[in-house]
Amino acid sequence: MLVEFLSVRSHELTAEQAKIACAGLPENPKVAAKELKLRLKPLGIDIQHTHALNAITRMRGTHIPAHLAHALSWDVAAWFSDAPSVGAKRRLHTKLSEAADDVCDRIRDQFEAGDRPLLRLRTDATHIELVSLGDPSPHWHVLMVAVGPDGQPTTVPVDEIPRFAERLRRLLAGPISGWLDSFVGNTWESDVLGAWAIAHEDEKLPDQPITAYFGKLGPVSQLQWDNLSRRYAAFCDRLDVPYDMWLQSCHESSTARFAPALFRASQAEAARVKLNLSVTELEAKLGFKDLDWDAAVKSQTMPSYLFAPVARVLQLESPNLLVEHVRTTPRIPLSNVDDLATWLARLDGEVVQYPDSPPVDPEVEAKLEMLLATPWARRSGWAKVPPVELKQLAQQVADAQLVICASMEARFVQDLPLGRWRSGMLSALSFESEAVVRTQGGALDVEHDAEGEPISAEWLERFNKQAFTGEDLMELSKEIEARRDPNGDENSDIALFTAARLFKKTPGKAHAATVRMQAVSLLVKDYSLEPWVLASSEGGAVMLSRPIFEAAARCPLVDVKGEAGFDFRQFTLLCAEHAERKELAS
């Protein structure tokens, strides 16, 4: 409870640290709160006395004293269920109006004019949830949880839901031109309207509810029907395709955005059999029309957004039990204490043992795990001053002729309200032999098809003399994207033209900037750079985060098989150096 309480306020605490902080606290709540506050401070967590008292009462299951009682608060989070590197951006609000403002701001940030997204509004006793099914942001979630004075989820005021829903409808009906979907009777509005559009070629809805046509609709009042009819007519007027085609594209974009992920089908099947669930029952409990369980088991793949629901239905402790861990990215050798300190200072992670990893002394492995468990507030300074323990570990690893390597792997993390899981990229640290690290196991060497004359040392020196900031390259990337031809295969002329306009007083800088951006493209083509690079919903396109541009501005260009490129290891370390949490969560 203490870990959860602090995470809402953007503080991190491990379970072991929480146990130590809570052990033997005084009986008196006020004295206990004072003591808890003192114990948390050395861990880099400084909270107010009232918050400490609130934490004590929550942990002990008692009520907050009357003089500290407050109105309902709201825990709001937003995330992509199929985009690992996007954080939840969790915020706590003391007023419903502020929480509603937050949700509306997130929608405005997520969508642009004319996007026409389909957002489904789901309500439960303790929370309100929005899920986007259409481009450009399929499987984008917003969760609002009502929190009582004791810090626990409580009942959402029912009379506030229609008002909140109407505000969202008005927002989406504006320039965004989207549709807010909710239940009418026993089914989704969009499903009823889509069936009507197919059967009647987008004709106007009849004056009376169409229960006779579609039995699933259930009881609907005339007022509800009139409101739905008006919204449907206005929405169809804004569409440039028939309603049923728009609805189909929303569902397709939600299922086809990312390639299926490997999962442990044998583990899932064993859990299903143990629960005595038939395949039909399992599919019904999951409620995903696009899931064919037998086909998923046969191929041992399914979309990543299904891992958490499947784990919940199969009563598994964690979705990570379904993840099939394979090496998908090169090992990044952290071969000296400075590299290792920089990595640990910027990224969370865990120690992993791959099937082909060499044996390692359990004591050495335990030391690395202990360092990873250090609160991030303390680790953040290690890049400048590595601790003695880290230096000792680096020496022990070198003496054993091993190298600590890092890679980024998808895991499921439980940092959402209500204990929900989401996909997140974590740093996986493993102990590898020096010989394997030097060759990357022989399986990850990618050849370039170099065109034209090989890059010369003189050219590299000239390019590297030009100084850039991450902001310079971000601005260039935005300008190129705004001008590029989406149907054209070659946009190099546009890039050069754009750079020449942006750096019009320094032509040499314009050329060097385009070379650096081309070097980023080569690196993205050959290697996985998650979580700093994500696949886009547009085929073949990628989304670059701020650390990529910062690294591209600082990393020296080198000869990569005859072309100006970046060294993967050095570039990745620079990404880690700039990967501050607020940027990874943006």
Secondary structure, DSSP 8 states (H G I E B T S, - for coil): -HHHHHHHTT----HHHHHHHHTT--SSHHHHHHHHHHHHGGGT----HHHHHHHHHHHTT----GGG----EEEEEEEETT-TT-----EEESSHHHHHHHHHHHHHHH--TT---EEEEEE-SSEEEEEE-STT-TTEEEEEEEE-TTSSB----TTHHHHHHHHHHHHIIIII--EEE-EETTEEHHHHHHHHHHHHTT----SS--TTT-GGG----HHHHHHHHHHHHHHHHH-SS-HHHHHHHHHHHHHHSS--EEB-HHHHHHHHHHTT--HHHHHHHH--TT--HHHHHHHTEE-GGGHHHHHHHTT-S-GGGGB-----S--EE--SHHHHHHHHHH--EEE---TTS----HHHHHHHHHHHTS-HHHHTTTTTS--HHHHHHHHHHHHTTEEEEEEEEEEEE--SGGG--EEEEEEEEEEEEHHHHHHGGGS--------SS---HHHHHHHHHS---HHHHHHHHHHHHHHS-TT-S--HHHHHHHHHHHTTT-HHHHHHHHHHHHHHHHHHHHS--TTTEEE-SSTT-EEE-HHHHHHHHHS--EEETTEEE--HHHHHHHHHHH--HHHHT-
